[in-house]
Amino acid sequence: MPIPEDVTGDEIDKDVRQELQSLPKTLAEDVAKNLVMVARLIDEDPEGAYGYSRVALRLASRVAAVREAAGFAAYATQKYSEALAEFRAARRMTGTVELWPVMADCERGLGRPEKALDMAGAPEVHKLDKAGQVEMRLVAAGARRDMGQLDAAIVTLQSPELASNSVQPWTARLRYAYADALLAAGREREAREWFAKAVEADRDGSTDASDRLAELDGVEFVDALAEDAPDEPGESGESGEAAGSADASPEDGDKH
């Protein structure tokens, strides 16, 4: 697959670069470039990222970072069985538990939520850092929902991390998952409160909490470039109302 001229391979993480030192120099450079493309495309073009990951895998299947990248690319394209196999291989090579939550989520993707719950209660979870433990909690709550256990999913998400006023990298997603579970259980007022809290924590737009909150508030967003919009400003008083609705924000009294 073609590699853009601006990709040198030096963009990769220093730990990955160190892993690649076991390879011949030219091969290491080729693998590095493909790994850069995986990272560059995985969010916007998962299938493209997957293609580059397969190239890297053909070149250096014995490098843990390559197996891990291939796992995430397969995961992003919902190839859960393939992703799980790659994550397991990477874990065997490194002996670390960092991939445990995403491996459990692959079990969910394969229709095995009970297995994901078993993994959530395994000793490996205690070896995870705080971010990993929160991720495991999110996966476990998702597994409960897969099994139709909404109340259990809500309880699973209730934690010191959820109650904390401190904003961490996982805060927005944790609050969002809690709000979504509450809404699924018919607890709309509480759900609205937690979607608002998720918006406050979502500094990089990693969730659609603001859209969910607006939906609950009955706010409709109007495309200003719609074909039926007036050609000239002021032809219709409705255009100003539409713009005002697009700028609507949660009431101050509901902000955390």
Secondary structure, 3 states (H helix, E strand, C coil): CCCCCCCCCCCCCHHHHHHHCCCCHHHHHHHHHHHHHHHHHCCCCHHHHHHHHHHHHHHCCCCHHHHHHHHHHHHHCCCHHHHHHHHHHHHHHHCCCCCHHHHHHHHHHCCCHHHHHHHHCCHHHHHCCHHHHHHHHHHHHHHHHHCCCHHHHHHHHCCHHHHCCCCCCCHHHHHHHHHHHHHHCCCHHHHHHHHHHHHHHCCCCCCCHHHHHHHHCCCCCCCCCCCCCCCCCCCCCHHHHHHHHHCCCCCHHHCC
